[in-house]
């Protein structure tokens, strides 16, 4: 029996077959000059900005990607590869440069979030893992920031592990949602690995295993006197609130951390629950809401005055339910010093090694300008940082709390129309005249039949 | 720097905090009688059936879940746990029973796909991982089967690794889509780990790195004379087909495996491409289509007569784009011999340890009947098999090819209206009178205030 865990030892094979077959052709043909690849996103519905995340995992991969003897032995059995190329793979490592927009920065369509500069065999082989490891964190950090943007200081916690697409997505979602402004996660392993605060309440099964609800609440509160969020909706939410109050009082406790509502009309129930808790002397007890929560529901409930103090946001966060995938790509933009672009249908690419300059006006984000790498824009903040140089990591990742702080600061600098979760505004970067010139030149050559 | 890989050693912590805090309360209160939990799905949009998958990973987890010293040390630092409970965790393993519907069987709303019978602490702790490891494979196997059901014998290949939500989802998607009738995957690691056939073509970057398209095609076809699917849409798809033909002819090759169309009007382009290939003497050359493919597009294109021989199905398959999550739950249905149910809002549960009997009529699936575990339905096929007994695996997983065969056979036995991808029909199982009697009894007790 196999499980299929991906780890440091086997991650090099977590790639599309064509990356390796193309690599063998390059190898056989002696074609291995420096290539520049851009990873970028295309405009998507329901998102006016994306929050960058996932870089830590990408760096780890590029530092550690190797083909083990077991990998090589498997590749030999496929019949696609010859011995000279398999020997090359035995010594394979990433020796190129990585430029990247930092985690917690906001990104917009067509911008090279990550730029790889490496011998083309290396730059090609890493493609699949690179996209896989970046897409999902960006989706979740963005969804989280959208929740944060409407939460008015209420507490957001990732409850999504069980509904994430597999184990790795559960880990990535916890980390990315923290970057997007969440206070923590229910995922214990993410707490351990990333140092993220962990949170938890109780399940319906806990109530049902007891003979009655009050006994269940008392059992829990006795063991966790400071830390009991009592789940009140197993039978009837309002009766549940009264039972919770009763349990806390019967235990003679002064402190009552709070309750969780997991179903029903959360506006009505939270208002009733607040009244009961206040009138029973538990003004500090918090009301946590969960069950199908997303940014739209948070906004609606808070707009209508729901006295909800915190949110367990699960499924819709971790699968980014209203946008479960990004239209993103990793495209060749330069080979051996020659700028290249793809012409097919509407999916044109921008040639050249690049830089992104971010322009602010009176502290508010105004626009981005994409330039050739060696151009300089006065007063612009260059976004692409050198992260790996000749295969060596030259960038120090900030702490996760610092990345979160940066993301929140960046949000505050957005123009108002981009902050509105009910609208989609596509803010495209300006493209410098030098890149535009190359685009025109390549289009001319293409129309003249010099490219075919 | 940490990567966050989940593996055999740390997977026990891949759980929601509340599983462990509830477990500590049970432990402290000496409450650890046998519990029965059902994992089941609720009705969803766009799916008239679900294809079961993910069992192999669940079995591996239940066989191997342990808390290491490192896990215990971390849990101690959280402040949530006391030493006696941490000692208990040190010796923790799953000692219960697992009943499951086999992979490749079709499942319907409210049916216990998996049933766990174990001391409640064990049954509770495994909840999060169990749901995480089952949901995504079921989503993908189902999406794959929907593609298979309209593909009329054309070849389906999973191209989705890059857009899957993290590394594990990429692995699970390859395995689950194979169960759902796919011929293979582009994911090399899935090929190695699961023995799934691997497929690949070439990328736009390969064309762009060359000075011209014909040279690129020739380079590739020289190295892979039997196995070159040439990607023709980098500049212009039809010109690309001519260039592909030219490359093959200039190499003097008799065999031409085929071309891939990745953008544009696939109906028009595939028809034109077919004409060109045929008239140039390459009647055997295949046309593969990719780019935003899903079951609806496959059906539409084939209905309109597109001469497409194979499909690279990526993003929409692996994220199950039109249904990115299941409404699924893991609920307590019996504790210490006492049947229990949850009453909140519309999410009622069915009490008791159960069996599902599947009834066929003239070889066509007619209905399922959910009974108490010890009831017997004449001529019904019991679906829940004993997989783990007292912590030991007693079930031999079929080969993946056998599971696929079973899934395809099961599909053929569905009534026609359930096969139609354009309709959603919710086929609910019958509930036996003995379970209905318990439901009524519990409702009566609840209304009388005996349950609260």
Interface residues (C-beta under 8 A of the other chain):
Chain A: X1 X2 X3 X4 X5 X6 X7 X8 X10 X11 X13 X14 X15 X16 X17 X18 X19 X20 X21 X22 X24 X25 X26 X28 X29 X31 X35 X37 X56 X57 X59 X60 X61 X71 X74 X75 X78 X80 X120 X124 X127 X128 X129 X131 X132 X133 X135 X136 X139 X159 X161 X162 X163 X164 X165 X166 X167 X168 X169 X170 X171 X172 X175 X186 X187 X188 X189 X190 X191 X192 X193 X194 X198 X199 X200 X201 X202 X203 X204 X205 X206 X208 X209 X212 X213 X214 X219 X220 X223 X224 X227 X233 X234 X235 X236 X237 X239 X243 X262 X263 X264 X315 X316 X319 X320 X321 X324 X325 X326 X331 X332 X335 X340 X341 X342 X343 X344 X345 X347 X397 X446 X451 X452
Chain B: X1 X2 X3 X4 X5 X6 X7 X8 X10 X11 X13 X14 X15 X16 X17 X18 X19 X20 X21 X22 X24 X25 X26 X28 X29 X31 X35 X37 X56 X57 X59 X60 X61 X71 X74 X75 X78 X80 X120 X124 X127 X128 X129 X131 X132 X133 X135 X136 X139 X159 X161 X162 X163 X164 X165 X166 X167 X168 X169 X170 X171 X172 X175 X186 X187 X188 X189 X190 X191 X192 X193 X194 X198 X199 X200 X201 X202 X203 X204 X205 X206 X208 X209 X212 X213 X214 X219 X220 X223 X224 X227 X233 X234 X235 X236 X237 X239 X243 X262 X263 X264 X315 X319 X320 X321 X324 X325 X326 X331 X332 X335 X340 X341 X342 X343 X344 X345 X347 X397 X446 X451 X452
